[in-house]
């Protein structure tokens, strides 16, 4: 819980009184390759990753899994659209290694927002971060070639190259695994 409080204060500094309004949350263990959220279910919780690594993905019309986001410890995971609207999610959140999260319900979060302006500010700042992450991903596909996406990811999230398989990396970059292999070789020998 202390790590969570430190992350919260890093996003939006709060008084001790405001931090103490945070409910204890529920600890959930998620085994590797198990889902924290499944497509078609409503996202009823915001989770803070205390241990492990997750991927957010969807299944396209041809049955392919398309990776949309990766999240490691000390970060929040949520399908914000489903959480805010309380409608079914289009995404999965799957553990890529044995993981543990601390979850807070929709009602917990709404109560915090209603009780404290500091929590309302925190919620807005987190929503802004999520928006920027989503917009960055959209712009990667609108304005960058596959090579530029690869180079951008290498410069901004180099740790991903050691944590995920080439299959998951190629899905995230929007290229076939064979194309990613050729791209990596080309960059290695230039």
N, C-alpha and C positions, 0 to 999 in steps of 0.2 A: 504494500500500500504506500510505502514511503517513496518508492520509485515513481508511482503514479502521481503522487502529490508534487514531486519535483518536476515531472513533465508538464503537469497542469500549470504550475507556477512559471515554467519556461515559456508557455504559450501566452498566459495572461496572469500576471502576479495577483495574488489574492491575500486577503487578511486571514489570520488563523481561524476566525469565526466563520468566514465563508467556506474555507477548506473543510472545516469540521461538519458542514452541512452534507458533505458527500456520504451517501450510505455505504455500508461495507462492501457491497457487490457480492456476486456469487462466483466462486472459482470453478472453472470448467476445464477439464483435461480433454484434449482432442488428439487422438492417435494419428500417426502419419497416414495420409490418404483418406482420412475421414473428414466429413463436411461439418463445419460450424453452421453454415447456412446453405440450404438447397434451393435451386430454382423452383419457383412456384410457391414457396413458403414466404410468409411475411417476416421481414426483419424486425424482430421485437426488442432487440438489444443493441446497445453500443458496447463493444468489447475492447479492452485494453490488453494487448499481448504482453504477458509477463515472461514467456519463454516460448521459443519456437519461431516458425516461419510459415506464412500463408500465401496462397495465391487466390486472386479473384478471377473467375472465368465465366464464360457463357458457352452454350452449345449452339452453333450456327445451324442453318437450315439443312446442311449436308451431314450434320452429326459431328462436326469437328469442334474440339474444345479450343476456344480462343482466350488466351490469357490477357487480362486487362490491367492487372495490378499485382504487385508483390509487397508484402508487409512483414517486417521483422519485429522483434521485441521492442518494447517502449514506444509503440505506436498504437493508434486506435484503428479498429476495423469495423465497418458498417456499410450496408448498402443504404446510403442516405435517402435515395428516392423512396425505397420501400419503407424505411424507418419513418420518414416524415409523413408519408401518405397512409401508412399502415395497409398498403396493398402488396400483393405477391411480388416477390423479387424475380428478376430475370437472370440473376447471377448465383453462382456458388462461391462460398469461401471455404477452401480446402486446406488442411494442414499438410505441409510438405515435409514435416518432421514432427515427432512427438512434441506437442505444444500445450501451453496453458494460457488461459485468458481469464480476465476478471470482467464480468458482465454487469451491465446496468440496464434496467428495463426502460422502456419508453416512458412509463409513468414516473420512474425515478428522475429521469432527465427533465421531464416537463415540470415536476415539482421543484427541482433546483432552479430552473429558469424563472418560475413564478415567485420563488422565495427570495432570490438574491440578484440584484443587477449585475454583480460580478460574474455570476454564472451565465447570465444572458450574454455578457460580453465574451466570455469564454466560448460559448456555443457559436456565436457569430464568427469569431476568429477561426474556430475549427472548420466551420462551414466554408469560410473563405479559402482555407488551405485545401479542402477537398475540391472546391471549384477550380482552383489553380492547377491542381494535379490532373483533374479531368480535362481541362482546357489544354494543358501541355500535351497530353496524349493525343487529343484531337488534332492539334497543330502539328505534331510529329508526322501524322499521316497526310495532312493537307499540304505541308510546305517542305517536307524532307524526303529525299530518296532513301531507299533501304540502307545504302551505305552511310548516309548522313544520320539516319536513326540509330544505326549500330554505333557509330562514333560518338554520337550524343549520349547514348546510354553508357558507353564505356567511360565517358568523362564525368557523368553525373551520378551513376550508380555502379561503379566498378565491382562492388562486392557481389552483385547479382551473377557475374560470370563464374564465380566459384560456388554459388549456392543452387543454381538451377541447371537442368540439363539443356543440351542444345535444342532438343525438341520443344521445351517450354520457352526457351529464348527465341526461337524462330517464330513460334506462335505469337509471342508478345510483339515482335518486330514486324509481323505481317508478311513473312517470307516462308518459303518451304525450307525444310532442314537442309536439303542439298544446296539450295541457293545460299544459305547461311555459311555452309562449309566453303563454297567458292569465294564468298565475300571475305571470310576470315583469311583464307590463303592469299587472296589478292592484297589485302591490307598488310599481311605479314611480310610479303616480298616487295613492297614498294619502297 
